[in-house]
Amino acid sequence: MPNRSWQETAKIAQDLRDTSISRVEPPIPDVTSTLPRDVKDIPKQLLTTEEVLITETLAEDLLPALASGKLTSIAVTNAFLRRAGLAQKLINCITELLPEDALSRAKYLDSYYAQHKCPIGPLHGLPISVKEHIGMKDKGLNAGFVSWWDQKAEDDAHVLKILWKAGCVFYARTTEPQTLMHLETSNNLYGTTVNPFNRDLTPGGSSGGEGAMLGLRGSCLGVGSDIGGSVRSPAANCGLYSLRPTSYRIPTHGWAGTMYGEEQIVPVTGPMSTSLEGVKLFMKTVLAAKPWMTEPALLPIPWRDHIGHLTTDHKGHKKLKIAVLWHDGVVRPHPPVTRALRSIVQKLKSFPEIFTVVDWHPYNHDEAWGIISTLYFPDGGREEIEAIEASGEPWRPLSKFIIKENPHVKHLSVEEVWYWTARREAYRAAYAKVWNETATGKTGDGEVPEEGIVDVILAPAGPAAAPPLDQSKYWAYTAQWNLLDYPALVFPVTHADPRLDKKEEGYVPMNEKDAFNDALYGDPEVYGGLPVGLQLVGRRYEDEKVVEALGLIKEMIGIPF
């Protein structure tokens, strides 16, 4: 790193970002210095009618308009550039806009369409936003560390190459936290990203720049990453859909991050979208490219949506057995989350011919956190510590929480890594046994019965609708499924309502973590109007089944409410 202060580097970063936004034409409107807490509707007041219409259209509806020539890529790209730039002024979610690159690409795609009368690929002209640490050739790649500011990506990340070939337009890069290991989004290069529904609260993290911008409709489809909840926390906090796929399905080559190559807790690339179809579109497009042919760690499993993954009755009607995790036995979710669960369960039970609903009894979720938080930093956090201290930048509160204040973080010997990896596998086996025991059928010869077995788990996506800034200290509602390597799909359900979501007086917390979370819900009015998302979880490599299950639930009960 050149000989300059971290503050000087941060100013360079912010000047580059602001300059990139200033190059958008026509100029992006200024906003008042005193903003309301809820800014989600401000873009409708400042953008043109056409720009609002385009940016609030779902990905699956934009694509036919682009493929038919009804909309040009130039018009769509410029609309999203302007809304993304406005989003930065409202919620601080951008590291860099790419107006010249994006409009050059859009112009090429329009020319291609004019010449060939057909789209170049399945994502023809669709703007896609990208979390900063997913590399773009010759652009910065800092992963939230000031000392990494001068790093440049040597090539596009593998997943971006696939999306580009499919015809998309990259137009925006979004914020992430220092270390990438927060369920919020703040770093010393760009500051704190806030929630568009309430700027006093977090949009989640670590893909919180994506979540916040999607929540403000500055994007309709984004690319994030997840090692402990990083695409799911922002989706839940901002009213979106996101999928944490099973590991080794979607490419990860070309990221920036510490401990590159560790395999104890494997990070994944995941889509974030304003629609379930957007999630499906991403998965289908990426896996259709057979990424395992060039990234050998990936498993050769295509997106299998051409077949059904749910059981059917003798008439061919789909059936789904759902187990509900009301809480994990460690931290009780806030009332808006519990009400969302109850609302869904009530509606599911009105279709007994389709849905069977049972309770899920959490199996030692506190033990799971001990295992995963030990395996997150087998070097004792050395690489994160070095990356932070190399520039002299201060420790953000949640970096300090997850590394310095985490009793599970210590340097592990090779033998200790083996021991904790074995603990991980033993826990996975025990959890699989619990799942298998939900079956109602009987088999012989020691086979696992499949009749009557739970298909998916319906669970909170976090202990709150969206915590206050710097208070997201309970990861286990998302990290649980990273440890098990289960696919998990977040979706919007309802909105917090202080009239309905009263704080329970006299509640006695189960432990210190529960007491901390309970205290955050001191005033239900703080959370009023926030999106409330939940999570649908399946077994390893049943990603398609989870997506199909949510599609069936949406069709039958009409979420979000």
Residue pairs with C-beta under 8 A, 6 or more apart in sequence:
1 9
1 146
1 147
1 149
1 150
1 390
1 391
2 150
5 392
6 146
6 188
6 391
6 392
6 393
9 146
9 149
9 189
9 391
10 146
10 188
10 189
10 190
12 149
13 95
13 142
13 149
13 189
13 190
14 189
14 190
16 96
17 88
17 94
17 95
17 96
17 97
17 190
20 96
20 97
20 98
20 99
21 28
21 85
21 88
21 94
21 97
23 97
23 99
23 100
24 78
24 81
24 82
24 85
24 97
24 99
25 78
25 99
26 82
28 82
28 85
28 86
28 89
29 46
29 47
29 86
30 89
31 42
31 46
31 86
31 89
31 90
35 42
35 90
35 199
36 199
37 198
37 199
37 200
38 196
38 197
38 198
38 199
38 529
39 90
39 91
39 196
39 199
39 216
40 196
40 197
40 215
40 216
42 86
42 90
43 52
43 55
43 83
43 86
43 87
43 90
43 216
43 217
43 218
44 52
46 86
47 55
47 79
47 82
47 83
47 86
50 75
50 79
51 78
51 79
51 82
51 83
54 62
54 71
54 75
54 76
54 79
54 80
55 79
55 80
55 83
55 217
55 218
55 220
56 217
57 65
57 220
58 220
58 274
58 275
58 277
58 278
59 126
59 220
59 221
59 273
59 274
59 275
59 277
59 278
59 281
60 275
60 277
60 278
60 281
62 71
62 76
62 125
62 126
62 220
63 122
63 123
63 124
63 125
63 126
63 281
64 70
65 71
66 72
66 73
66 76
66 119
66 124
66 125
66 126
67 118
67 119
67 124
69 113
71 125
72 106
72 110
72 125
73 105
73 106
73 107
73 109
73 110
73 113
73 124
73 125
73 169
74 103
74 106
74 107
74 110
76 106
76 125
76 126
76 127
76 169
77 102
77 103
77 105
77 106
77 125
77 127
77 169
77 171
78 103
78 106
80 127
80 171
80 172
80 218
80 219
80 220
81 97
81 99
81 102
81 103
81 127
81 171
81 172
83 216
83 217
83 218
84 94
84 97
84 129
84 171
84 172
84 213
84 218
84 219
85 94
85 97
86 218
87 93
87 94
87 196
87 212
87 213
87 216
87 218
88 94
88 97
90 196
90 216
91 193
91 194
91 195
91 196
91 199
91 203
91 212
91 213
91 216
92 175
92 190
92 191
92 192
92 193
92 194
93 174
93 175
93 185
93 193
93 203
93 208
93 209
93 210
93 212
93 213
93 216
93 218
94 172
94 173
94 174
94 175
94 209
94 213
95 132
95 140
95 173
95 174
95 175
95 189
95 190
95 209
96 132
96 139
96 140
96 172
96 173
97 171
97 172
97 173
98 170
98 171
98 172
98 173
99 171
101 170
101 171
102 127
102 169
102 170
102 171
105 169
105 170
106 125
106 169
109 120
109 124
109 125
109 167
109 169
110 125
112 120
113 119
113 120
113 124
119 125
119 167
120 167
121 165
121 166
121 167
122 166
122 167
122 281
122 284
122 285
122 288
123 163
123 166
123 167
123 168
123 281
123 285
124 166
124 167
125 167
125 168
125 169
126 167
126 168
126 169
126 220
126 221
127 168
127 169
127 170
127 171
127 172
127 219
127 220
127 221
128 163
128 168
128 169
128 170
128 171
128 219
128 221
128 222
128 223
129 170
129 171
129 172
129 173
129 174
129 210
129 213
129 214
129 218
129 219
129 221
129 222
129 223
130 136
130 160
130 170
130 172
130 173
130 174
130 210
130 222
130 223
131 173
131 174
131 176
131 206
131 207
131 209
131 210
131 222
131 223
131 224
131 225
132 140
132 141
132 142
132 143
132 144
132 173
132 174
132 175
132 176
132 209
133 141
133 142
133 143
133 144
133 176
133 180
133 225
133 255
133 256
133 257
134 157
134 159
134 160
134 223
134 225
134 254
134 255
134 269
135 141
135 153
135 154
135 155
135 156
135 157
135 160
135 254
135 255
135 256
136 153
136 156
136 157
136 160
136 170
136 173
137 153
137 154
137 155
137 156
138 152
138 153
139 152
139 153
139 173
140 149
140 150
140 151
140 152
140 153
141 148
141 151
141 152
141 153
141 256
142 148
142 149
142 151
142 189
142 256
143 176
143 180
143 256
143 257
143 258
144 176
144 177
144 178
144 179
144 180
144 187
144 189
145 178
145 179
145 187
145 387
145 388
145 390
145 391
145 393
146 187
146 188
146 189
146 391
146 393
147 387
147 388
147 390
147 391
147 393
148 256
148 387
149 189
151 256
153 254
153 256
155 254
156 164
156 254
157 251
157 253
157 254
157 255
158 251
158 252
158 253
158 254
158 291
158 294
158 295
159 223
159 250
159 251
159 252
159 254
159 269
159 286
159 291
160 170
160 223
160 254
162 251
162 285
162 286
162 289
162 291
163 170
163 223
163 285
163 286
164 170
165 289
166 285
166 289
172 213
172 218
172 219
174 207
174 209
174 210
174 212
174 213
174 222
175 185
175 187
175 190
175 193
175 208
175 209
176 185
176 187
176 205
176 206
176 207
176 208
176 209
177 184
177 185
177 186
177 187
177 205
177 206
177 208
177 396
177 398
177 399
178 186
178 187
178 188
178 388
178 393
178 395
178 396
178 399
179 258
179 384
179 387
179 388
179 396
179 399
179 402
179 403
180 206
180 225
180 227
180 230
180 257
180 258
181 206
181 227
181 228
181 376
181 384
181 398
181 399
181 402
181 403
182 205
182 206
182 396
182 398
182 399
182 402
182 472
183 202
183 204
183 205
183 206
183 228
183 229
183 230
183 233
183 398
183 462
183 472
183 475
183 478
184 192
184 193
184 202
184 203
184 204
184 205
184 206
184 208
184 398
184 467
184 469
184 470
184 472
185 192
185 193
185 202
185 203
185 204
185 205
185 206
185 207
185 208
185 209
185 211
185 212
185 234
186 192
186 193
186 396
186 398
186 469
186 470
187 396
188 393
188 394
188 396
192 469
193 202
193 203
193 205
193 208
193 209
193 212
194 200
194 201
194 202
194 203
194 212
194 469
195 201
195 202
195 203
195 212
195 215
195 237
195 238
195 466
195 530
196 203
196 212
196 215
196 216
196 238
197 215
197 238
197 239
197 466
197 529
197 530
197 531
198 466
198 526
198 527
198 529
198 530
200 468
200 469
200 526
201 237
201 466
201 467
201 468
201 469
201 526
201 527
201 530
202 208
202 237
202 466
202 467
202 468
202 469
202 470
202 471
202 472
203 211
203 212
203 215
203 234
203 237
203 238
203 466
204 211
204 229
204 233
204 234
204 235
204 236
204 237
204 238
204 462
204 466
204 472
205 211
205 230
205 233
205 234
205 472
206 225
206 230
207 222
207 224
207 225
207 226
207 230
207 231
207 234
207 270
207 272
208 233
208 234
208 237
210 219
210 222
210 223
210 224
210 231
210 234
210 272
211 224
211 231
211 233
211 234
211 235
211 237
211 238
211 240
211 272
212 234
212 238
213 219
213 222
214 220
214 222
214 234
214 238
214 240
214 272
214 273
214 274
215 234
215 237
215 238
215 239
215 240
215 531
217 274
219 274
220 273
220 274
220 275
220 278
221 271
221 272
221 273
221 274
221 278
221 281
221 282
222 271
222 272
222 273
223 269
223 270
223 271
223 272
223 282
224 230
224 231
224 234
224 242
224 269
224 270
224 271
224 272
225 231
225 252
225 255
225 267
225 268
225 269
225 270
226 232
226 244
226 267
226 268
226 269
226 270
226 478
226 482
227 265
227 266
227 267
227 268
227 376
227 482
228 265
228 372
228 376
228 475
228 478
228 479
228 482
229 244
229 461
229 462
229 475
229 477
229 478
229 479
229 482
231 242
231 243
231 244
231 270
231 271
231 272
231 490
232 242
232 244
232 461
232 478
232 488
232 490
232 535
233 461
233 462
233 472
233 478
234 240
234 242
234 272
235 241
235 242
235 272
235 461
235 490
235 491
235 533
236 461
236 462
236 465
236 466
236 490
236 492
236 531
236 532
236 533
236 534
236 535
237 462
237 465
237 466
237 530
237 531
237 533
238 466
238 531
239 492
239 531
239 533
239 560
240 272
240 273
240 274
240 490
240 492
240 531
240 533
241 272
241 273
241 274
241 275
241 276
241 278
241 279
241 489
241 490
241 491
241 492
242 270
242 271
242 272
242 273
242 279
242 489
242 490
243 270
243 271
243 279
243 283
243 487
243 488
243 489
243 490
243 543
243 546
243 547
244 268
244 270
244 478
244 481
244 482
244 487
244 488
244 489
245 268
245 269
245 270
245 283
245 487
245 543
246 268
246 485
246 486
246 487
246 540
246 541
246 542
246 543
247 266
247 268
247 485
248 266
248 297
248 298
248 299
249 268
249 287
249 298
249 299
249 301
249 541
249 543
250 268
250 269
250 270
250 283
250 286
250 287
250 291
250 298
251 269
251 286
251 291
251 295
251 298
252 267
252 268
252 269
252 295
253 295
255 267
257 267
258 383
258 384
258 387
259 377
259 378
259 379
259 383
262 378
264 375
264 378
264 417
264 420
264 421
264 424
265 372
265 375
265 376
265 482
265 483
266 485
271 278
271 279
271 282
271 283
273 279
273 281
273 282
276 491
276 547
276 550
276 551
276 554
279 489
279 547
280 305
280 547
283 303
283 543
283 547
284 303
284 305
287 301
287 302
287 303
288 302
288 303
290 300
290 302
291 298
292 298
292 299
292 300
299 541
301 541
303 544
304 544
305 544
305 547
305 548
308 318
308 548
309 542
309 544
309 545
309 548
310 318
310 319
310 320
310 455
310 545
310 548
310 549
310 552
311 318
311 319
311 320
311 455
312 318
312 319
313 319
313 353
317 353
317 354
318 354
318 552
319 353
319 354
319 355
319 356
320 354
320 355
320 356
320 455
320 456
320 549
320 552
320 553
321 355
321 356
321 357
321 358
321 438
321 452
321 453
321 454
321 455
322 348
322 355
322 356
322 357
322 358
322 454
322 455
322 456
322 457
322 458
322 549
323 357
323 358
323 359
323 360
323 438
323 454
323 456
323 457
323 458
324 341
324 345
324 357
324 358
324 359
324 360
324 457
324 458
324 459
325 360
325 362
325 457
325 458
325 459
325 460
326 338
326 341
326 359
327 333
327 338
327 362
327 460
328 362
328 365
328 476
328 477
328 480
329 362
329 365
329 366
329 510
330 365
330 366
330 369
330 476
330 510
330 511
330 513
330 514
331 463
331 474
331 476
331 477
331 510
331 513
331 514
331 517
332 338
332 463
332 507
332 509
332 510
332 514
332 517
332 518
333 460
333 462
333 463
333 464
333 477
334 463
334 464
334 465
334 501
334 517
334 520
334 521
334 527
335 500
335 501
335 502
335 503
335 504
335 521
335 524
336 464
336 465
336 494
336 495
336 496
336 497
336 501
336 527
336 530
336 532
337 460
337 462
337 463
337 464
337 465
337 532
337 534
339 494
339 500
339 501
339 532
340 493
340 494
340 532
340 533
340 534
341 458
341 460
341 534
343 493
343 494
343 561
344 458
344 493
344 534
344 553
344 557
344 559
345 357
345 458
347 556
347 557
348 355
348 357
348 553
348 556
348 557
349 355
349 357
350 557
351 556
351 557
354 552
354 556
355 553
355 556
358 438
358 454
360 454
360 457
360 459
361 434
363 430
363 431
363 434
364 427
364 430
365 476
365 480
366 476
367 427
368 427
368 476
368 479
368 480
368 483
368 484
369 475
369 476
369 479
369 480
370 408
371 420
371 423
371 424
371 427
371 483
372 424
372 479
372 482
372 483
373 402
373 406
373 408
373 409
373 475
373 479
374 408
374 409
374 410
374 412
374 420
375 420
375 421
375 424
376 402
376 409
377 384
377 403
377 406
377 409
378 411
378 412
378 416
378 417
378 420
379 411
379 412
380 409
380 410
380 411
380 412
381 403
381 404
381 409
382 411
384 399
384 403
385 403
388 395
388 399
395 404
396 470
397 470
398 470
398 472
398 473
401 473
402 409
403 409
412 420
424 483
427 483
427 484
428 483
428 484
428 485
431 484
432 539
435 453
435 454
435 539
436 448
436 449
436 453
438 452
438 453
438 454
439 448
439 449
439 450
439 451
439 452
439 453
440 449
440 451
440 452
440 453
441 449
441 450
441 451
441 452
441 453
442 449
443 449
455 538
455 545
455 549
456 536
456 537
456 538
456 545
456 546
456 549
457 536
457 537
457 538
458 534
458 535
458 536
458 537
459 477
459 534
459 535
459 536
459 537
460 477
460 534
460 535
461 477
461 478
461 490
461 533
461 534
461 535
462 472
462 474
462 477
462 478
463 474
463 477
463 517
464 517
464 520
464 521
464 527
465 496
465 527
465 530
465 531
465 532
466 527
466 530
466 531
467 520
468 520
468 526
471 520
473 513
473 516
474 513
474 516
474 517
477 535
478 488
478 535
481 487
481 488
481 535
481 537
484 540
485 540
486 537
486 538
486 539
486 540
487 537
487 538
487 540
487 541
487 542
487 543
487 546
488 535
488 536
488 537
488 538
488 546
489 535
489 536
489 537
489 546
489 547
489 550
490 533
490 534
490 535
491 533
491 534
491 535
491 536
491 550
491 554
491 559
491 560
492 531
492 532
492 533
492 559
492 560
493 532
493 533
493 534
493 559
493 560
493 561
494 531
494 532
494 560
494 561
495 529
495 530
495 531
495 532
496 524
496 527
496 528
496 529
496 530
496 532
497 528
498 524
498 525
498 527
498 528
501 524
501 527
502 524
503 521
503 522
503 524
507 518
509 515
509 518
521 527
531 560
536 546
536 549
536 550
536 553
537 546
538 545
538 546
538 549
553 559
